[in-house]
Amino acid sequence: MTNKNILCAISGGRSSAMMSYLIHHTEKYKKFNVVYCFANTGMERPETIEFLKNIEKFWNLEIVKIEGVYSEQMGIGVDYKIIEWDELSMDAKPFEGAIKHLNKGTFQGLPNSASPYCSKYLKTLPSKKLGDSIFGINNYQLALGYRGEDMPKRISWAEIKADKKRIFPLLTDFDKPITQNDLNRFFDSQPFKLGIHSKLGNCELCWKKSHKNLIESIQYGTRFIEWVSEMEFKYNNTMYREKLSIHDLFKMASLPTTGDLNFDEQDDNCVCTFQ
């Protein structure tokens, strides 16, 4: 790596957390200028926020917390604001702002598999604005917490070798890429853990989750059933596969058993990440 500036993207999950620990504590990165960034969507679970706070507390690692700033006026792009823990939106306001921002032109609709814009507008663009403001435009590399299970569907060795703008420490800094089992062993040695199963993380009702995962998320408890319903009504479409509405999923989650339902589909890499 020739560029000594790194923007380390912390999503709130265990993979990016382990990556941040690696960058913060190993000799390889001692001479790098590193900014650790969490971009809040407003739909994270409280357990995720507590996990991020513990990263700061136990690892002596400062996280820059940001939220996207959006406009409904044509010609005004996405910006960001830096916030403190007690200022984090927990009521989907950034997500709603991103939807309004994209729908100010001819486009009409919610993010879904055919138009997966939410990660770009909630994570990528605000974090790029932050990185550019600190290091200079594109004068840094973006560190992403991909792990072994992400290969080759999300990233390949050929792409990693050719990529000059991003680094993937969990894939490249060990004899073998870090896997889910390695994460388990790592956090077994730490004084804190993520207080929810990883499948419940990221946006509570993310459209990338499988139907089975969404139903489990609803059964676990979520704050956003009515909010998603309001967005579906306002924009006259839905985020979910097979054009299911949130109330369709809620009804499925309310059944005495889901054993007879078809859960053949897989999660679509349910990670709301920087790109």
TAURTA-V61707 format. One line per field, one symbol per residue. burial: # if it has 16 or more other ideal C-beta (glycine too) atoms within 10 Angstrom, else .. Layout:
burial: ???
This chain:
burial: ....####################....#..#.############.###.##.##...#.#.########.......###.......##..########.##......####....###############...#....#########.##...#..........######.#...##...##...#......#.#...###################...#.##.##..##....#####..###..##.##................#####.
